[in-house]
Amino acid sequence: MKKIQLTCLFISILFISNSFAQTTGEKKGWPSVERYAFISECIKTAQENMSEDSARFYCYCMQEKIEIKYPTIDEAAKITEADMESADWQKDIKSCLGGFWTNKDRAPFLTTCIESAQKGGLTEEKSKNYCECMLFKIENIYPNPVDAIVLTPEKLATPEWKKIIQSCLDF
């Protein structure tokens, strides 16, 4: 039952996201408005079957996987239930159901990040989007939150991390 709900979730979200699509001049990947619409709708729907933290991780994870396979929202909107039932998609769905950090790990990160981002000049909404994106990326790189202690200002200044940070700022 849960598998069917998750399949339906993505099909409905892709159609909803497609209705919010706008051209923003971005050349690679989905425009920010499409990513935001997809993830927002996904979280709302996924929370019917999982916690908000788990839903957020799941939706960021699936959005990333879908965007890789379908570079435009129009292509993604063509995904069918049969596609979502394929072994390849089921593997992707299962891999996104994890999440590694607990709410006790995630909450302080998000609070601190959002406060810092707002002090840095980002709006409340942009700060939230940026920090949720960064949490997802960091959680994937450092499944054990204790390991994330290595993220010093020097490490964040490396080209690899600058690229990750920019991808979340572009969100």
Rosetta constraint file for C-alpha pairs under 8 A:
AtomPair CA 1 CA 5 HARMONIC 6.31 0.50
AtomPair CA 2 CA 6 HARMONIC 6.20 0.50
AtomPair CA 2 CA 49 HARMONIC 7.76 0.50
AtomPair CA 3 CA 7 HARMONIC 6.22 0.50
AtomPair CA 4 CA 8 HARMONIC 6.11 0.50
AtomPair CA 5 CA 9 HARMONIC 5.89 0.50
AtomPair CA 6 CA 10 HARMONIC 6.48 0.50
AtomPair CA 6 CA 46 HARMONIC 7.55 0.50
AtomPair CA 7 CA 11 HARMONIC 6.54 0.50
AtomPair CA 7 CA 81 HARMONIC 6.41 0.50
AtomPair CA 7 CA 84 HARMONIC 5.86 0.50
AtomPair CA 7 CA 85 HARMONIC 7.36 0.50
AtomPair CA 8 CA 12 HARMONIC 6.10 0.50
AtomPair CA 8 CA 81 HARMONIC 7.00 0.50
AtomPair CA 9 CA 13 HARMONIC 6.04 0.50
AtomPair CA 9 CA 42 HARMONIC 6.96 0.50
AtomPair CA 9 CA 45 HARMONIC 6.63 0.50
AtomPair CA 9 CA 46 HARMONIC 7.34 0.50
AtomPair CA 10 CA 14 HARMONIC 5.97 0.50
AtomPair CA 10 CA 42 HARMONIC 7.24 0.50
AtomPair CA 11 CA 15 HARMONIC 6.53 0.50
AtomPair CA 11 CA 77 HARMONIC 7.35 0.50
AtomPair CA 11 CA 79 HARMONIC 6.70 0.50
AtomPair CA 11 CA 80 HARMONIC 6.74 0.50
AtomPair CA 11 CA 81 HARMONIC 6.97 0.50
AtomPair CA 12 CA 16 HARMONIC 6.20 0.50
AtomPair CA 13 CA 17 HARMONIC 5.86 0.50
AtomPair CA 13 CA 38 HARMONIC 5.96 0.50
AtomPair CA 13 CA 41 HARMONIC 6.04 0.50
AtomPair CA 13 CA 42 HARMONIC 6.12 0.50
AtomPair CA 14 CA 18 HARMONIC 6.04 0.50
AtomPair CA 14 CA 38 HARMONIC 6.63 0.50
AtomPair CA 14 CA 73 HARMONIC 7.45 0.50
AtomPair CA 14 CA 76 HARMONIC 6.54 0.50
AtomPair CA 14 CA 77 HARMONIC 5.06 0.50
AtomPair CA 15 CA 19 HARMONIC 6.53 0.50
AtomPair CA 15 CA 77 HARMONIC 5.57 0.50
AtomPair CA 16 CA 20 HARMONIC 6.87 0.50
AtomPair CA 16 CA 37 HARMONIC 7.77 0.50
AtomPair CA 16 CA 38 HARMONIC 7.52 0.50
AtomPair CA 16 CA 41 HARMONIC 7.79 0.50
AtomPair CA 17 CA 21 HARMONIC 6.44 0.50
AtomPair CA 17 CA 34 HARMONIC 5.88 0.50
AtomPair CA 17 CA 35 HARMONIC 7.94 0.50
AtomPair CA 17 CA 37 HARMONIC 5.29 0.50
AtomPair CA 17 CA 38 HARMONIC 5.10 0.50
AtomPair CA 17 CA 41 HARMONIC 7.87 0.50
AtomPair CA 17 CA 73 HARMONIC 7.54 0.50
AtomPair CA 18 CA 34 HARMONIC 7.24 0.50
AtomPair CA 18 CA 73 HARMONIC 6.01 0.50
AtomPair CA 18 CA 74 HARMONIC 6.59 0.50
AtomPair CA 18 CA 77 HARMONIC 6.61 0.50
AtomPair CA 20 CA 33 HARMONIC 7.29 0.50
AtomPair CA 20 CA 34 HARMONIC 6.53 0.50
AtomPair CA 20 CA 37 HARMONIC 6.81 0.50
AtomPair CA 21 CA 31 HARMONIC 7.94 0.50
AtomPair CA 21 CA 33 HARMONIC 6.74 0.50
AtomPair CA 21 CA 34 HARMONIC 5.47 0.50
AtomPair CA 21 CA 73 HARMONIC 7.45 0.50
AtomPair CA 22 CA 31 HARMONIC 7.54 0.50
AtomPair CA 22 CA 33 HARMONIC 7.06 0.50
AtomPair CA 22 CA 34 HARMONIC 7.50 0.50
AtomPair CA 23 CA 31 HARMONIC 7.17 0.50
AtomPair CA 24 CA 31 HARMONIC 6.31 0.50
AtomPair CA 25 CA 31 HARMONIC 7.97 0.50
AtomPair CA 26 CA 30 HARMONIC 7.76 0.50
AtomPair CA 26 CA 31 HARMONIC 5.92 0.50
AtomPair CA 28 CA 71 HARMONIC 7.77 0.50
AtomPair CA 29 CA 67 HARMONIC 6.63 0.50
AtomPair CA 29 CA 68 HARMONIC 7.92 0.50
AtomPair CA 29 CA 71 HARMONIC 5.21 0.50
AtomPair CA 29 CA 72 HARMONIC 6.41 0.50
AtomPair CA 30 CA 34 HARMONIC 6.09 0.50
AtomPair CA 30 CA 35 HARMONIC 6.34 0.50
AtomPair CA 30 CA 67 HARMONIC 6.90 0.50
AtomPair CA 30 CA 71 HARMONIC 6.52 0.50
AtomPair CA 30 CA 72 HARMONIC 5.67 0.50
AtomPair CA 30 CA 73 HARMONIC 6.46 0.50
AtomPair CA 31 CA 35 HARMONIC 6.56 0.50
AtomPair CA 31 CA 171 HARMONIC 7.89 0.50
AtomPair CA 32 CA 36 HARMONIC 6.04 0.50
AtomPair CA 32 CA 170 HARMONIC 6.78 0.50
AtomPair CA 32 CA 171 HARMONIC 4.92 0.50
AtomPair CA 33 CA 37 HARMONIC 6.06 0.50
AtomPair CA 34 CA 38 HARMONIC 6.05 0.50
AtomPair CA 34 CA 73 HARMONIC 7.18 0.50
AtomPair CA 35 CA 39 HARMONIC 6.12 0.50
AtomPair CA 35 CA 63 HARMONIC 7.18 0.50
AtomPair CA 35 CA 171 HARMONIC 7.10 0.50
AtomPair CA 36 CA 40 HARMONIC 5.90 0.50
AtomPair CA 36 CA 129 HARMONIC 7.91 0.50
AtomPair CA 36 CA 171 HARMONIC 7.47 0.50
AtomPair CA 37 CA 41 HARMONIC 6.10 0.50
AtomPair CA 38 CA 42 HARMONIC 5.95 0.50
AtomPair CA 38 CA 63 HARMONIC 7.21 0.50
AtomPair CA 39 CA 43 HARMONIC 6.01 0.50
AtomPair CA 39 CA 56 HARMONIC 7.73 0.50
AtomPair CA 39 CA 59 HARMONIC 5.58 0.50
AtomPair CA 39 CA 60 HARMONIC 6.36 0.50
AtomPair CA 39 CA 63 HARMONIC 6.86 0.50
AtomPair CA 40 CA 44 HARMONIC 6.36 0.50
AtomPair CA 41 CA 45 HARMONIC 6.24 0.50
AtomPair CA 42 CA 46 HARMONIC 5.81 0.50
AtomPair CA 42 CA 55 HARMONIC 7.68 0.50
AtomPair CA 42 CA 59 HARMONIC 5.79 0.50
AtomPair CA 43 CA 47 HARMONIC 5.94 0.50
AtomPair CA 43 CA 52 HARMONIC 7.12 0.50
AtomPair CA 43 CA 55 HARMONIC 5.26 0.50
AtomPair CA 43 CA 56 HARMONIC 5.69 0.50
AtomPair CA 43 CA 59 HARMONIC 6.20 0.50
AtomPair CA 44 CA 48 HARMONIC 7.43 0.50
AtomPair CA 46 CA 50 HARMONIC 6.23 0.50
AtomPair CA 46 CA 55 HARMONIC 5.38 0.50
AtomPair CA 46 CA 59 HARMONIC 7.98 0.50
AtomPair CA 47 CA 51 HARMONIC 5.66 0.50
AtomPair CA 47 CA 52 HARMONIC 5.66 0.50
AtomPair CA 47 CA 55 HARMONIC 5.76 0.50
AtomPair CA 50 CA 54 HARMONIC 6.14 0.50
AtomPair CA 50 CA 55 HARMONIC 6.04 0.50
AtomPair CA 51 CA 55 HARMONIC 5.98 0.50
AtomPair CA 52 CA 56 HARMONIC 6.00 0.50
AtomPair CA 53 CA 57 HARMONIC 6.32 0.50
AtomPair CA 53 CA 103 HARMONIC 6.48 0.50
AtomPair CA 53 CA 106 HARMONIC 7.90 0.50
AtomPair CA 54 CA 58 HARMONIC 6.02 0.50
AtomPair CA 54 CA 97 HARMONIC 7.37 0.50
AtomPair CA 54 CA 98 HARMONIC 7.63 0.50
AtomPair CA 54 CA 99 HARMONIC 6.46 0.50
AtomPair CA 55 CA 59 HARMONIC 5.99 0.50
AtomPair CA 56 CA 60 HARMONIC 6.16 0.50
AtomPair CA 57 CA 61 HARMONIC 6.03 0.50
AtomPair CA 57 CA 96 HARMONIC 7.27 0.50
AtomPair CA 57 CA 97 HARMONIC 7.82 0.50
AtomPair CA 57 CA 98 HARMONIC 7.99 0.50
AtomPair CA 57 CA 99 HARMONIC 5.98 0.50
AtomPair CA 57 CA 136 HARMONIC 6.24 0.50
AtomPair CA 58 CA 62 HARMONIC 6.09 0.50
AtomPair CA 58 CA 96 HARMONIC 4.97 0.50
AtomPair CA 58 CA 97 HARMONIC 5.53 0.50
AtomPair CA 58 CA 98 HARMONIC 7.46 0.50
AtomPair CA 58 CA 99 HARMONIC 7.32 0.50
AtomPair CA 59 CA 63 HARMONIC 5.93 0.50
AtomPair CA 59 CA 96 HARMONIC 7.86 0.50
AtomPair CA 60 CA 64 HARMONIC 6.24 0.50
AtomPair CA 60 CA 133 HARMONIC 7.31 0.50
AtomPair CA 60 CA 136 HARMONIC 6.87 0.50
AtomPair CA 61 CA 65 HARMONIC 6.40 0.50
AtomPair CA 61 CA 96 HARMONIC 5.56 0.50
AtomPair CA 61 CA 136 HARMONIC 7.62 0.50
AtomPair CA 62 CA 66 HARMONIC 5.95 0.50
AtomPair CA 62 CA 92 HARMONIC 7.50 0.50
AtomPair CA 62 CA 93 HARMONIC 7.04 0.50
AtomPair CA 62 CA 96 HARMONIC 6.43 0.50
AtomPair CA 63 CA 67 HARMONIC 5.97 0.50
AtomPair CA 64 CA 68 HARMONIC 6.31 0.50
AtomPair CA 65 CA 69 HARMONIC 6.46 0.50
AtomPair CA 65 CA 92 HARMONIC 7.44 0.50
AtomPair CA 66 CA 70 HARMONIC 5.73 0.50
AtomPair CA 66 CA 71 HARMONIC 7.96 0.50
AtomPair CA 66 CA 76 HARMONIC 6.98 0.50
AtomPair CA 67 CA 71 HARMONIC 5.12 0.50
AtomPair CA 67 CA 72 HARMONIC 7.08 0.50
AtomPair CA 67 CA 73 HARMONIC 7.86 0.50
AtomPair CA 67 CA 76 HARMONIC 7.59 0.50
AtomPair CA 70 CA 75 HARMONIC 5.53 0.50
AtomPair CA 70 CA 76 HARMONIC 5.18 0.50
AtomPair CA 71 CA 75 HARMONIC 7.09 0.50
AtomPair CA 71 CA 76 HARMONIC 7.64 0.50
AtomPair CA 72 CA 76 HARMONIC 6.42 0.50
AtomPair CA 73 CA 77 HARMONIC 6.01 0.50
AtomPair CA 74 CA 78 HARMONIC 6.93 0.50
AtomPair CA 75 CA 79 HARMONIC 7.60 0.50
AtomPair CA 79 CA 83 HARMONIC 6.08 0.50
AtomPair CA 79 CA 84 HARMONIC 7.31 0.50
AtomPair CA 80 CA 84 HARMONIC 6.47 0.50
AtomPair CA 81 CA 85 HARMONIC 6.29 0.50
AtomPair CA 82 CA 86 HARMONIC 6.62 0.50
AtomPair CA 83 CA 89 HARMONIC 7.13 0.50
AtomPair CA 84 CA 89 HARMONIC 5.30 0.50
AtomPair CA 84 CA 90 HARMONIC 6.73 0.50
AtomPair CA 85 CA 89 HARMONIC 6.48 0.50
AtomPair CA 85 CA 90 HARMONIC 6.20 0.50
AtomPair CA 86 CA 90 HARMONIC 6.13 0.50
AtomPair CA 87 CA 91 HARMONIC 6.11 0.50
AtomPair CA 88 CA 92 HARMONIC 6.49 0.50
AtomPair CA 89 CA 93 HARMONIC 6.07 0.50
AtomPair CA 90 CA 94 HARMONIC 6.09 0.50
AtomPair CA 91 CA 95 HARMONIC 6.15 0.50
AtomPair CA 92 CA 96 HARMONIC 6.35 0.50
AtomPair CA 93 CA 97 HARMONIC 6.44 0.50
AtomPair CA 94 CA 98 HARMONIC 7.36 0.50
AtomPair CA 99 CA 139 HARMONIC 7.62 0.50
AtomPair CA 100 CA 139 HARMONIC 6.66 0.50
AtomPair CA 100 CA 140 HARMONIC 7.81 0.50
AtomPair CA 100 CA 143 HARMONIC 5.25 0.50
AtomPair CA 100 CA 144 HARMONIC 6.93 0.50
AtomPair CA 101 CA 105 HARMONIC 5.74 0.50
AtomPair CA 101 CA 106 HARMONIC 6.42 0.50
AtomPair CA 101 CA 139 HARMONIC 6.84 0.50
AtomPair CA 101 CA 143 HARMONIC 6.76 0.50
AtomPair CA 101 CA 144 HARMONIC 6.92 0.50
AtomPair CA 101 CA 145 HARMONIC 6.45 0.50
AtomPair CA 102 CA 106 HARMONIC 6.23 0.50
AtomPair CA 103 CA 107 HARMONIC 5.73 0.50
AtomPair CA 104 CA 108 HARMONIC 7.16 0.50
AtomPair CA 105 CA 109 HARMONIC 6.90 0.50
AtomPair CA 105 CA 145 HARMONIC 6.83 0.50
AtomPair CA 106 CA 110 HARMONIC 6.19 0.50
AtomPair CA 106 CA 135 HARMONIC 7.47 0.50
AtomPair CA 107 CA 111 HARMONIC 6.12 0.50
AtomPair CA 108 CA 112 HARMONIC 6.01 0.50
AtomPair CA 109 CA 113 HARMONIC 5.90 0.50
AtomPair CA 109 CA 135 HARMONIC 7.47 0.50
AtomPair CA 110 CA 114 HARMONIC 5.89 0.50
AtomPair CA 110 CA 128 HARMONIC 7.84 0.50
AtomPair CA 110 CA 131 HARMONIC 6.06 0.50
AtomPair CA 110 CA 132 HARMONIC 6.92 0.50
AtomPair CA 110 CA 135 HARMONIC 7.32 0.50
AtomPair CA 111 CA 115 HARMONIC 6.22 0.50
AtomPair CA 112 CA 116 HARMONIC 6.13 0.50
AtomPair CA 113 CA 117 HARMONIC 5.99 0.50
AtomPair CA 113 CA 127 HARMONIC 7.79 0.50
AtomPair CA 113 CA 131 HARMONIC 5.84 0.50
AtomPair CA 114 CA 118 HARMONIC 6.12 0.50
AtomPair CA 114 CA 124 HARMONIC 7.49 0.50
AtomPair CA 114 CA 127 HARMONIC 5.21 0.50
AtomPair CA 114 CA 128 HARMONIC 5.83 0.50
AtomPair CA 114 CA 131 HARMONIC 6.13 0.50
AtomPair CA 115 CA 119 HARMONIC 6.25 0.50
AtomPair CA 115 CA 127 HARMONIC 7.96 0.50
AtomPair CA 116 CA 120 HARMONIC 6.13 0.50
AtomPair CA 117 CA 121 HARMONIC 6.53 0.50
AtomPair CA 117 CA 122 HARMONIC 5.65 0.50
AtomPair CA 117 CA 127 HARMONIC 5.40 0.50
AtomPair CA 117 CA 131 HARMONIC 7.99 0.50
AtomPair CA 118 CA 122 HARMONIC 4.75 0.50
AtomPair CA 118 CA 123 HARMONIC 5.94 0.50
AtomPair CA 118 CA 124 HARMONIC 6.31 0.50
AtomPair CA 118 CA 127 HARMONIC 6.08 0.50
AtomPair CA 122 CA 126 HARMONIC 5.88 0.50
AtomPair CA 122 CA 127 HARMONIC 5.58 0.50
AtomPair CA 123 CA 127 HARMONIC 5.86 0.50
AtomPair CA 124 CA 128 HARMONIC 6.19 0.50
AtomPair CA 125 CA 129 HARMONIC 6.24 0.50
AtomPair CA 126 CA 130 HARMONIC 5.98 0.50
AtomPair CA 126 CA 169 HARMONIC 8.00 0.50
AtomPair CA 127 CA 131 HARMONIC 5.99 0.50
AtomPair CA 128 CA 132 HARMONIC 6.03 0.50
AtomPair CA 129 CA 133 HARMONIC 6.14 0.50
AtomPair CA 129 CA 168 HARMONIC 7.69 0.50
AtomPair CA 129 CA 171 HARMONIC 6.90 0.50
AtomPair CA 130 CA 134 HARMONIC 6.16 0.50
AtomPair CA 130 CA 168 HARMONIC 5.13 0.50
AtomPair CA 130 CA 169 HARMONIC 5.59 0.50
AtomPair CA 130 CA 171 HARMONIC 6.71 0.50
AtomPair CA 131 CA 135 HARMONIC 5.97 0.50
AtomPair CA 131 CA 168 HARMONIC 7.76 0.50
AtomPair CA 132 CA 136 HARMONIC 6.26 0.50
AtomPair CA 133 CA 137 HARMONIC 6.32 0.50
AtomPair CA 133 CA 168 HARMONIC 5.52 0.50
AtomPair CA 133 CA 171 HARMONIC 7.72 0.50
AtomPair CA 134 CA 138 HARMONIC 5.93 0.50
AtomPair CA 134 CA 164 HARMONIC 7.84 0.50
AtomPair CA 134 CA 165 HARMONIC 7.10 0.50
AtomPair CA 134 CA 168 HARMONIC 6.25 0.50
AtomPair CA 135 CA 139 HARMONIC 5.82 0.50
AtomPair CA 136 CA 140 HARMONIC 6.27 0.50
AtomPair CA 137 CA 141 HARMONIC 6.36 0.50
AtomPair CA 137 CA 164 HARMONIC 7.68 0.50
AtomPair CA 138 CA 142 HARMONIC 5.77 0.50
AtomPair CA 138 CA 143 HARMONIC 7.93 0.50
AtomPair CA 138 CA 148 HARMONIC 7.37 0.50
AtomPair CA 139 CA 143 HARMONIC 5.17 0.50
AtomPair CA 139 CA 144 HARMONIC 7.62 0.50
AtomPair CA 139 CA 145 HARMONIC 7.20 0.50
AtomPair CA 142 CA 147 HARMONIC 5.90 0.50
AtomPair CA 142 CA 148 HARMONIC 5.75 0.50
AtomPair CA 143 CA 147 HARMONIC 7.80 0.50
AtomPair CA 144 CA 148 HARMONIC 7.35 0.50
AtomPair CA 145 CA 149 HARMONIC 7.70 0.50
AtomPair CA 150 CA 155 HARMONIC 7.57 0.50
AtomPair CA 151 CA 155 HARMONIC 5.72 0.50
AtomPair CA 151 CA 156 HARMONIC 6.34 0.50
AtomPair CA 152 CA 156 HARMONIC 6.20 0.50
AtomPair CA 153 CA 157 HARMONIC 6.21 0.50
AtomPair CA 154 CA 158 HARMONIC 6.91 0.50
AtomPair CA 155 CA 161 HARMONIC 7.18 0.50
AtomPair CA 156 CA 161 HARMONIC 5.13 0.50
AtomPair CA 156 CA 162 HARMONIC 6.51 0.50
AtomPair CA 157 CA 161 HARMONIC 6.41 0.50
AtomPair CA 157 CA 162 HARMONIC 6.04 0.50
AtomPair CA 158 CA 162 HARMONIC 6.05 0.50
AtomPair CA 159 CA 163 HARMONIC 6.17 0.50
AtomPair CA 160 CA 164 HARMONIC 6.56 0.50
AtomPair CA 161 CA 165 HARMONIC 6.00 0.50
AtomPair CA 162 CA 166 HARMONIC 6.01 0.50
AtomPair CA 163 CA 167 HARMONIC 6.14 0.50
AtomPair CA 164 CA 168 HARMONIC 6.50 0.50
AtomPair CA 165 CA 169 HARMONIC 6.21 0.50
AtomPair CA 166 CA 170 HARMONIC 5.99 0.50
AtomPair CA 167 CA 171 HARMONIC 6.37 0.50
